[in-house]
Amino acid sequence: MFDTKRAKMLNNALYQDEKLFWNFWKDEIVNILRYLGGSVKKYSDYKEFCLSYLGVLKQFNKRTSLYFVLYLEADWA
């Protein structure tokens, strides 16, 4: 027989884990969007994360920055 009290406790624990996970990633996504929306120095570390995640290599050439797509088969490229 399935214990309903135990099932409720398990559901509550799963809900709390999902809520914690969601809040963490929601904050990260909001920070990335803030960075992409402007040039706020506070969020500049998200630039490297975005480039790395999308497979883009950044190199400096005198006064300009060059960006290279490392995965030509990527859907977004």
VOTI-287982 format. One record per atom (N, C-alpha, C): atom name; chain; x, y, z; residue number from 1; residue in one letter. Coordinates in steps of 0.05 Angstrom, whole numbers, plus 32768, in hexadecimal, padded with zeros to 4 digits. Layout:
! residues N
marlo = CA	koltor = A	px = X	py = Y	pz = Z	nuro = NUM	tiza = A .
...
This chain:
! residues 77
marlo = N	koltor = A	px = 8011	py = 7FE8	pz = 8000	nuro = 1	tiza = M .
marlo = CA	koltor = A	px = 8000	py = 8000	pz = 8000	nuro = 1	tiza = M .
marlo = C	koltor = A	px = 8012	py = 8019	pz = 8000	nuro = 1	tiza = M .
marlo = N	koltor = A	px = 800A	py = 802C	pz = 7FF0	nuro = 2	tiza = F .
marlo = CA	koltor = A	px = 801A	py = 8045	pz = 7FED	nuro = 2	tiza = F .
marlo = C	koltor = A	px = 8013	py = 8058	pz = 8004	nuro = 2	tiza = F .
marlo = N	koltor = A	px = 8027	py = 8061	pz = 8011	nuro = 3	tiza = D .
marlo = CA	koltor = A	px = 8023	py = 8073	pz = 8028	nuro = 3	tiza = D .
marlo = C	koltor = A	px = 801F	py = 808F	pz = 801E	nuro = 3	tiza = D .
marlo = N	koltor = A	px = 8007	py = 809A	pz = 8022	nuro = 4	tiza = T .
marlo = CA	koltor = A	px = 8000	py = 80B5	pz = 8018	nuro = 4	tiza = T .
marlo = C	koltor = A	px = 8010	py = 80CB	pz = 8026	nuro = 4	tiza = T .
marlo = N	koltor = A	px = 8016	py = 80C7	pz = 8040	nuro = 5	tiza = K .
marlo = CA	koltor = A	px = 8025	py = 80DB	pz = 804F	nuro = 5	tiza = K .
marlo = C	koltor = A	px = 8042	py = 80DD	pz = 8043	nuro = 5	tiza = K .
marlo = N	koltor = A	px = 804D	py = 80C6	pz = 803D	nuro = 6	tiza = R .
marlo = CA	koltor = A	px = 8068	py = 80C6	pz = 8032	nuro = 6	tiza = R .
marlo = C	koltor = A	px = 8068	py = 80D2	pz = 8016	nuro = 6	tiza = R .
marlo = N	koltor = A	px = 8054	py = 80CD	pz = 8007	nuro = 7	tiza = A .
marlo = CA	koltor = A	px = 8051	py = 80D8	pz = 7FEC	nuro = 7	tiza = A .
marlo = C	koltor = A	px = 804F	py = 80F6	pz = 7FED	nuro = 7	tiza = A .
marlo = N	koltor = A	px = 8040	py = 8101	pz = 8000	nuro = 8	tiza = K .
marlo = CA	koltor = A	px = 803D	py = 811E	pz = 8003	nuro = 8	tiza = K .
marlo = C	koltor = A	px = 8058	py = 812A	pz = 800A	nuro = 8	tiza = K .
marlo = N	koltor = A	px = 8067	py = 811D	pz = 801C	nuro = 9	tiza = M .
marlo = CA	koltor = A	px = 8081	py = 8128	pz = 8024	nuro = 9	tiza = M .
marlo = C	koltor = A	px = 8094	py = 8128	pz = 800C	nuro = 9	tiza = M .
marlo = N	koltor = A	px = 8094	py = 8112	pz = 7FFC	nuro = 10	tiza = L .
marlo = CA	koltor = A	px = 80A5	py = 8111	pz = 7FE4	nuro = 10	tiza = L .
marlo = C	koltor = A	px = 809D	py = 8126	pz = 7FD0	nuro = 10	tiza = L .
marlo = N	koltor = A	px = 8084	py = 812A	pz = 7FCB	nuro = 11	tiza = N .
marlo = CA	koltor = A	px = 807B	py = 813F	pz = 7FB9	nuro = 11	tiza = N .
marlo = C	koltor = A	px = 8084	py = 815B	pz = 7FC2	nuro = 11	tiza = N .
marlo = N	koltor = A	px = 8082	py = 8160	pz = 7FDC	nuro = 12	tiza = N .
marlo = CA	koltor = A	px = 808A	py = 817A	pz = 7FE7	nuro = 12	tiza = N .
marlo = C	koltor = A	px = 80A8	py = 817E	pz = 7FE4	nuro = 12	tiza = N .
marlo = N	koltor = A	px = 80B8	py = 8169	pz = 7FE8	nuro = 13	tiza = A .
marlo = CA	koltor = A	px = 80D5	py = 816B	pz = 7FE5	nuro = 13	tiza = A .
marlo = C	koltor = A	px = 80DC	py = 8170	pz = 7FC8	nuro = 13	tiza = A .
marlo = N	koltor = A	px = 80CF	py = 8162	pz = 7FB5	nuro = 14	tiza = L .
marlo = CA	koltor = A	px = 80D4	py = 8167	pz = 7F99	nuro = 14	tiza = L .
marlo = C	koltor = A	px = 80CC	py = 8183	pz = 7F91	nuro = 14	tiza = L .
marlo = N	koltor = A	px = 80B6	py = 818D	pz = 7F9B	nuro = 15	tiza = Y .
marlo = CA	koltor = A	px = 80AE	py = 81A8	pz = 7F95	nuro = 15	tiza = Y .
marlo = C	koltor = A	px = 80C2	py = 81BC	pz = 7F9F	nuro = 15	tiza = Y .
marlo = N	koltor = A	px = 80CD	py = 81B8	pz = 7FB7	nuro = 16	tiza = Q .
marlo = CA	koltor = A	px = 80E1	py = 81CB	pz = 7FC2	nuro = 16	tiza = Q .
marlo = C	koltor = A	px = 80FA	py = 81CB	pz = 7FB1	nuro = 16	tiza = Q .
marlo = N	koltor = A	px = 8102	py = 81B3	pz = 7FA9	nuro = 17	tiza = D .
marlo = CA	koltor = A	px = 811A	py = 81B1	pz = 7F98	nuro = 17	tiza = D .
marlo = C	koltor = A	px = 8116	py = 81BF	pz = 7F7D	nuro = 17	tiza = D .
marlo = N	koltor = A	px = 80FF	py = 81BB	pz = 7F71	nuro = 18	tiza = E .
marlo = CA	koltor = A	px = 80F9	py = 81C8	pz = 7F57	nuro = 18	tiza = E .
marlo = C	koltor = A	px = 80F8	py = 81E7	pz = 7F5B	nuro = 18	tiza = E .
marlo = N	koltor = A	px = 80ED	py = 81F0	pz = 7F70	nuro = 19	tiza = K .
marlo = CA	koltor = A	px = 80EB	py = 820C	pz = 7F76	nuro = 19	tiza = K .
marlo = C	koltor = A	px = 8107	py = 8219	pz = 7F79	nuro = 19	tiza = K .
marlo = N	koltor = A	px = 8118	py = 820B	pz = 7F88	nuro = 20	tiza = L .
marlo = CA	koltor = A	px = 8133	py = 8215	pz = 7F8C	nuro = 20	tiza = L .
marlo = C	koltor = A	px = 8142	py = 8216	pz = 7F72	nuro = 20	tiza = L .
marlo = N	koltor = A	px = 8140	py = 8200	pz = 7F62	nuro = 21	tiza = F .
marlo = CA	koltor = A	px = 814E	py = 81FF	pz = 7F48	nuro = 21	tiza = F .
marlo = C	koltor = A	px = 8143	py = 8215	pz = 7F36	nuro = 21	tiza = F .
marlo = N	koltor = A	px = 8129	py = 8219	pz = 7F35	nuro = 22	tiza = W .
marlo = CA	koltor = A	px = 811E	py = 822D	pz = 7F23	nuro = 22	tiza = W .
marlo = C	koltor = A	px = 8127	py = 8249	pz = 7F2C	nuro = 22	tiza = W .
marlo = N	koltor = A	px = 8127	py = 824F	pz = 7F45	nuro = 23	tiza = N .
marlo = CA	koltor = A	px = 812F	py = 826A	pz = 7F4F	nuro = 23	tiza = N .
marlo = C	koltor = A	px = 814C	py = 826F	pz = 7F48	nuro = 23	tiza = N .
marlo = N	koltor = A	px = 815D	py = 825B	pz = 7F4B	nuro = 24	tiza = F .
marlo = CA	koltor = A	px = 8179	py = 825F	pz = 7F44	nuro = 24	tiza = F .
marlo = C	koltor = A	px = 817D	py = 8266	pz = 7F27	nuro = 24	tiza = F .
marlo = N	koltor = A	px = 8171	py = 8256	pz = 7F15	nuro = 25	tiza = W .
marlo = CA	koltor = A	px = 8175	py = 825B	pz = 7EF8	nuro = 25	tiza = W .
marlo = C	koltor = A	px = 8166	py = 8273	pz = 7EEF	nuro = 25	tiza = W .
marlo = N	koltor = A	px = 814F	py = 827A	pz = 7EFB	nuro = 26	tiza = K .
marlo = CA	koltor = A	px = 8141	py = 8292	pz = 7EF4	nuro = 26	tiza = K .
marlo = C	koltor = A	px = 8152	py = 82AA	pz = 7EF9	nuro = 26	tiza = K .
marlo = N	koltor = A	px = 8160	py = 82AB	pz = 7F10	nuro = 27	tiza = D .
marlo = CA	koltor = A	px = 8172	py = 82C1	pz = 7F17	nuro = 27	tiza = D .
marlo = C	koltor = A	px = 8189	py = 82C3	pz = 7F03	nuro = 27	tiza = D .
marlo = N	koltor = A	px = 8194	py = 82AC	pz = 7EFB	nuro = 28	tiza = E .
marlo = CA	koltor = A	px = 81AA	py = 82AC	pz = 7EE8	nuro = 28	tiza = E .
marlo = C	koltor = A	px = 81A0	py = 82B6	pz = 7ECD	nuro = 28	tiza = E .
marlo = N	koltor = A	px = 8189	py = 82AE	pz = 7EC4	nuro = 29	tiza = I .
marlo = CA	koltor = A	px = 817F	py = 82B6	pz = 7EAA	nuro = 29	tiza = I .
marlo = C	koltor = A	px = 8179	py = 82D4	pz = 7EAA	nuro = 29	tiza = I .
marlo = N	koltor = A	px = 816D	py = 82DE	pz = 7EC0	nuro = 30	tiza = V .
marlo = CA	koltor = A	px = 8168	py = 82FB	pz = 7EC2	nuro = 30	tiza = V .
marlo = C	koltor = A	px = 8182	py = 830B	pz = 7EC1	nuro = 30	tiza = V .
marlo = N	koltor = A	px = 8197	py = 8301	pz = 7ECE	nuro = 31	tiza = N .
marlo = CA	koltor = A	px = 81B1	py = 830F	pz = 7ECC	nuro = 31	tiza = N .
marlo = C	koltor = A	px = 81BC	py = 830F	pz = 7EB0	nuro = 31	tiza = N .
marlo = N	koltor = A	px = 81B9	py = 82F9	pz = 7EA2	nuro = 32	tiza = I .
marlo = CA	koltor = A	px = 81C3	py = 82F8	pz = 7E86	nuro = 32	tiza = I .
marlo = C	koltor = A	px = 81B3	py = 830B	pz = 7E75	nuro = 32	tiza = I .
marlo = N	koltor = A	px = 8199	py = 830C	pz = 7E79	nuro = 33	tiza = L .
marlo = CA	koltor = A	px = 8189	py = 831F	pz = 7E69	nuro = 33	tiza = L .
marlo = C	koltor = A	px = 8190	py = 833C	pz = 7E6F	nuro = 33	tiza = L .
marlo = N	koltor = A	px = 8196	py = 8341	pz = 7E88	nuro = 34	tiza = R .
marlo = CA	koltor = A	px = 819E	py = 835C	pz = 7E8F	nuro = 34	tiza = R .
marlo = C	koltor = A	px = 81B8	py = 8364	pz = 7E82	nuro = 34	tiza = R .
marlo = N	koltor = A	px = 81CB	py = 8350	pz = 7E81	nuro = 35	tiza = Y .
marlo = CA	koltor = A	px = 81E4	py = 8355	pz = 7E74	nuro = 35	tiza = Y .
marlo = C	koltor = A	px = 81E0	py = 835B	pz = 7E56	nuro = 35	tiza = Y .
marlo = N	koltor = A	px = 81D0	py = 834A	pz = 7E49	nuro = 36	tiza = L .
marlo = CA	koltor = A	px = 81CB	py = 834C	pz = 7E2D	nuro = 36	tiza = L .
marlo = C	koltor = A	px = 81BC	py = 8366	pz = 7E26	nuro = 36	tiza = L .
marlo = N	koltor = A	px = 81AD	py = 8370	pz = 7E38	nuro = 37	tiza = G .
marlo = CA	koltor = A	px = 819D	py = 8388	pz = 7E34	nuro = 37	tiza = G .
marlo = C	koltor = A	px = 81AC	py = 83A2	pz = 7E36	nuro = 37	tiza = G .
marlo = N	koltor = A	px = 81C5	py = 83A1	pz = 7E40	nuro = 38	tiza = G .
marlo = CA	koltor = A	px = 81D4	py = 83B9	pz = 7E43	nuro = 38	tiza = G .
marlo = C	koltor = A	px = 81F1	py = 83B3	pz = 7E4A	nuro = 38	tiza = G .
marlo = N	koltor = A	px = 81FF	py = 83C8	pz = 7E50	nuro = 39	tiza = S .
marlo = CA	koltor = A	px = 821C	py = 83C4	pz = 7E56	nuro = 39	tiza = S .
marlo = C	koltor = A	px = 8221	py = 83C9	pz = 7E73	nuro = 39	tiza = S .
marlo = N	koltor = A	px = 8212	py = 83BC	pz = 7E84	nuro = 40	tiza = V .
marlo = CA	koltor = A	px = 8216	py = 83BF	pz = 7EA1	nuro = 40	tiza = V .
marlo = C	koltor = A	px = 822E	py = 83AE	pz = 7EA9	nuro = 40	tiza = V .
marlo = N	koltor = A	px = 8242	py = 83BB	pz = 7EB5	nuro = 41	tiza = K .
marlo = CA	koltor = A	px = 825B	py = 83AD	pz = 7EBC	nuro = 41	tiza = K .
marlo = C	koltor = A	px = 8256	py = 8397	pz = 7ED0	nuro = 41	tiza = K .
marlo = N	koltor = A	px = 8242	py = 839A	pz = 7EE1	nuro = 42	tiza = K .
marlo = CA	koltor = A	px = 823C	py = 8386	pz = 7EF6	nuro = 42	tiza = K .
marlo = C	koltor = A	px = 8236	py = 836B	pz = 7EEA	nuro = 42	tiza = K .
marlo = N	koltor = A	px = 822B	py = 836A	pz = 7ED1	nuro = 43	tiza = Y .
marlo = CA	koltor = A	px = 8223	py = 8350	pz = 7EC5	nuro = 43	tiza = Y .
marlo = C	koltor = A	px = 8236	py = 8348	pz = 7EAF	nuro = 43	tiza = Y .
marlo = N	koltor = A	px = 824D	py = 8354	pz = 7EAD	nuro = 44	tiza = S .
marlo = CA	koltor = A	px = 825F	py = 834E	pz = 7E97	nuro = 44	tiza = S .
marlo = C	koltor = A	px = 826A	py = 8332	pz = 7E97	nuro = 44	tiza = S .
marlo = N	koltor = A	px = 826B	py = 8325	pz = 7EAE	nuro = 45	tiza = D .
marlo = CA	koltor = A	px = 8275	py = 8309	pz = 7EAF	nuro = 45	tiza = D .
marlo = C	koltor = A	px = 8262	py = 82F6	pz = 7EA1	nuro = 45	tiza = D .
marlo = N	koltor = A	px = 824A	py = 82FE	pz = 7E9C	nuro = 46	tiza = Y .
marlo = CA	koltor = A	px = 8237	py = 82ED	pz = 7E8E	nuro = 46	tiza = Y .
marlo = C	koltor = A	px = 823E	py = 82EB	pz = 7E70	nuro = 46	tiza = Y .
marlo = N	koltor = A	px = 824D	py = 82FE	pz = 7E66	nuro = 47	tiza = K .
marlo = CA	koltor = A	px = 8255	py = 82FE	pz = 7E4A	nuro = 47	tiza = K .
marlo = C	koltor = A	px = 8265	py = 82E5	pz = 7E44	nuro = 47	tiza = K .
marlo = N	koltor = A	px = 8278	py = 82DF	pz = 7E54	nuro = 48	tiza = E .
marlo = CA	koltor = A	px = 8289	py = 82C7	pz = 7E50	nuro = 48	tiza = E .
marlo = C	koltor = A	px = 8278	py = 82AE	pz = 7E51	nuro = 48	tiza = E .
marlo = N	koltor = A	px = 8265	py = 82AD	pz = 7E64	nuro = 49	tiza = F .
marlo = CA	koltor = A	px = 8254	py = 8296	pz = 7E66	nuro = 49	tiza = F .
marlo = C	koltor = A	px = 8243	py = 8292	pz = 7E4D	nuro = 49	tiza = F .
marlo = N	koltor = A	px = 8238	py = 82A8	pz = 7E43	nuro = 50	tiza = C .
marlo = CA	koltor = A	px = 8227	py = 82A6	pz = 7E2A	nuro = 50	tiza = C .
marlo = C	koltor = A	px = 8238	py = 829D	pz = 7E12	nuro = 50	tiza = C .
marlo = N	koltor = A	px = 824F	py = 82A9	pz = 7E0F	nuro = 51	tiza = L .
marlo = CA	koltor = A	px = 8260	py = 82A1	pz = 7DF9	nuro = 51	tiza = L .
marlo = C	koltor = A	px = 8269	py = 8284	pz = 7DFA	nuro = 51	tiza = L .
marlo = N	koltor = A	px = 8270	py = 827C	pz = 7E12	nuro = 52	tiza = S .
marlo = CA	koltor = A	px = 8279	py = 8260	pz = 7E16	nuro = 52	tiza = S .
marlo = C	koltor = A	px = 8262	py = 824D	pz = 7E11	nuro = 52	tiza = S .
marlo = N	koltor = A	px = 824B	py = 8253	pz = 7E1B	nuro = 53	tiza = Y .
marlo = CA	koltor = A	px = 8233	py = 8242	pz = 7E18	nuro = 53	tiza = Y .
marlo = C	koltor = A	px = 822B	py = 823F	pz = 7DFB	nuro = 53	tiza = Y .
marlo = N	koltor = A	px = 822D	py = 8254	pz = 7DEC	nuro = 54	tiza = L .
marlo = CA	koltor = A	px = 8225	py = 8254	pz = 7DD0	nuro = 54	tiza = L .
marlo = C	koltor = A	px = 823C	py = 824A	pz = 7DBE	nuro = 54	tiza = L .
marlo = N	koltor = A	px = 8253	py = 8245	pz = 7DC9	nuro = 55	tiza = G .
marlo = CA	koltor = A	px = 8269	py = 823B	pz = 7DB8	nuro = 55	tiza = G .
marlo = C	koltor = A	px = 8276	py = 8251	pz = 7DA8	nuro = 55	tiza = G .
marlo = N	koltor = A	px = 827A	py = 8268	pz = 7DB3	nuro = 56	tiza = V .
marlo = CA	koltor = A	px = 8286	py = 827E	pz = 7DA5	nuro = 56	tiza = V .
marlo = C	koltor = A	px = 82A1	py = 8285	pz = 7DB2	nuro = 56	tiza = V .
marlo = N	koltor = A	px = 82B5	py = 8288	pz = 7DA1	nuro = 57	tiza = L .
marlo = CA	koltor = A	px = 82D0	py = 828F	pz = 7DAA	nuro = 57	tiza = L .
marlo = C	koltor = A	px = 82D5	py = 82AC	pz = 7DA4	nuro = 57	tiza = L .
marlo = N	koltor = A	px = 82DE	py = 82BB	pz = 7DB8	nuro = 58	tiza = K .
marlo = CA	koltor = A	px = 82E4	py = 82D7	pz = 7DB5	nuro = 58	tiza = K .
marlo = C	koltor = A	px = 8302	py = 82DB	pz = 7DB4	nuro = 58	tiza = K .
marlo = N	koltor = A	px = 830C	py = 82EA	pz = 7DA0	nuro = 59	tiza = Q .
marlo = CA	koltor = A	px = 8328	py = 82F1	pz = 7D9E	nuro = 59	tiza = Q .
marlo = C	koltor = A	px = 832A	py = 830E	pz = 7D98	nuro = 59	tiza = Q .
marlo = N	koltor = A	px = 8340	py = 831A	pz = 7DA3	nuro = 60	tiza = F .
marlo = CA	koltor = A	px = 8344	py = 8336	pz = 7D9E	nuro = 60	tiza = F .
marlo = C	koltor = A	px = 8357	py = 833B	pz = 7D87	nuro = 60	tiza = F .
marlo = N	koltor = A	px = 8351	py = 834F	pz = 7D76	nuro = 61	tiza = N .
marlo = CA	koltor = A	px = 8361	py = 8355	pz = 7D5F	nuro = 61	tiza = N .
marlo = C	koltor = A	px = 8365	py = 8374	pz = 7D5F	nuro = 61	tiza = N .
marlo = N	koltor = A	px = 837B	py = 837C	pz = 7D6A	nuro = 62	tiza = K .
marlo = CA	koltor = A	px = 8381	py = 8398	pz = 7D6D	nuro = 62	tiza = K .
marlo = C	koltor = A	px = 836C	py = 83A6	pz = 7D7E	nuro = 62	tiza = K .
marlo = N	koltor = A	px = 835A	py = 83B6	pz = 7D72	nuro = 63	tiza = R .
marlo = CA	koltor = A	px = 8346	py = 83C4	pz = 7D82	nuro = 63	tiza = R .
marlo = C	koltor = A	px = 832A	py = 83B7	pz = 7D81	nuro = 63	tiza = R .
marlo = N	koltor = A	px = 8328	py = 83A2	pz = 7D72	nuro = 64	tiza = T .
marlo = CA	koltor = A	px = 830D	py = 8396	pz = 7D6E	nuro = 64	tiza = T .
marlo = C	koltor = A	px = 830D	py = 8379	pz = 7D79	nuro = 64	tiza = T .
marlo = N	koltor = A	px = 82F6	py = 8370	pz = 7D7E	nuro = 65	tiza = S .
marlo = CA	koltor = A	px = 82F2	py = 8354	pz = 7D87	nuro = 65	tiza = S .
marlo = C	koltor = A	px = 82E7	py = 8344	pz = 7D70	nuro = 65	tiza = S .
marlo = N	koltor = A	px = 82F2	py = 832C	pz = 7D6D	nuro = 66	tiza = L .
marlo = CA	koltor = A	px = 82E8	py = 831A	pz = 7D58	nuro = 66	tiza = L .
marlo = C	koltor = A	px = 82DB	py = 8302	pz = 7D66	nuro = 66	tiza = L .
marlo = N	koltor = A	px = 82C4	py = 82FA	pz = 7D5C	nuro = 67	tiza = Y .
marlo = CA	koltor = A	px = 82B5	py = 82E4	pz = 7D67	nuro = 67	tiza = Y .
marlo = C	koltor = A	px = 82B4	py = 82CD	pz = 7D52	nuro = 67	tiza = Y .
marlo = N	koltor = A	px = 82BA	py = 82B5	pz = 7D5B	nuro = 68	tiza = F .
marlo = CA	koltor = A	px = 82BA	py = 829E	pz = 7D49	nuro = 68	tiza = F .
marlo = C	koltor = A	px = 82A7	py = 8289	pz = 7D54	nuro = 68	tiza = F .
marlo = N	koltor = A	px = 8296	py = 827F	pz = 7D42	nuro = 69	tiza = V .
marlo = CA	koltor = A	px = 8283	py = 826A	pz = 7D4A	nuro = 69	tiza = V .
marlo = C	koltor = A	px = 8292	py = 824F	pz = 7D48	nuro = 69	tiza = V .
marlo = N	koltor = A	px = 8294	py = 8241	pz = 7D5E	nuro = 70	tiza = L .
marlo = CA	koltor = A	px = 82A3	py = 8228	pz = 7D5F	nuro = 70	tiza = L .
marlo = C	koltor = A	px = 8293	py = 8210	pz = 7D55	nuro = 70	tiza = L .
marlo = N	koltor = A	px = 8278	py = 8212	pz = 7D56	nuro = 71	tiza = Y .
marlo = CA	koltor = A	px = 8267	py = 81FC	pz = 7D4D	nuro = 71	tiza = Y .
marlo = C	koltor = A	px = 8255	py = 8206	pz = 7D36	nuro = 71	tiza = Y .
marlo = N	koltor = A	px = 825F	py = 8202	pz = 7D1E	nuro = 72	tiza = L .
marlo = CA	koltor = A	px = 8250	py = 820C	pz = 7D07	nuro = 72	tiza = L .
marlo = C	koltor = A	px = 8235	py = 81FF	pz = 7D03	nuro = 72	tiza = L .
marlo = N	koltor = A	px = 8232	py = 81E7	pz = 7D0F	nuro = 73	tiza = E .
marlo = CA	koltor = A	px = 8219	py = 81D9	pz = 7D0C	nuro = 73	tiza = E .
marlo = C	koltor = A	px = 8204	py = 81E1	pz = 7D21	nuro = 73	tiza = E .
marlo = N	koltor = A	px = 820A	py = 81F4	pz = 7D32	nuro = 74	tiza = A .
marlo = CA	koltor = A	px = 81F7	py = 81FD	pz = 7D47	nuro = 74	tiza = A .
marlo = C	koltor = A	px = 81DE	py = 8208	pz = 7D39	nuro = 74	tiza = A .
marlo = N	koltor = A	px = 81C7	py = 8203	pz = 7D45	nuro = 75	tiza = D .
marlo = CA	koltor = A	px = 81AE	py = 820D	pz = 7D3A	nuro = 75	tiza = D .
marlo = C	koltor = A	px = 81AC	py = 822B	pz = 7D39	nuro = 75	tiza = D .
marlo = N	koltor = A	px = 81B8	py = 8239	pz = 7D4C	nuro = 76	tiza = W .
marlo = CA	koltor = A	px = 81B6	py = 8256	pz = 7D4D	nuro = 76	tiza = W .
marlo = C	koltor = A	px = 81CA	py = 8264	pz = 7D3A	nuro = 76	tiza = W .
marlo = N	koltor = A	px = 81DF	py = 8256	pz = 7D32	nuro = 77	tiza = A .
marlo = CA	koltor = A	px = 81F4	py = 8263	pz = 7D22	nuro = 77	tiza = A .
marlo = C	koltor = A	px = 81EB	py = 826A	pz = 7D06	nuro = 77	tiza = A .
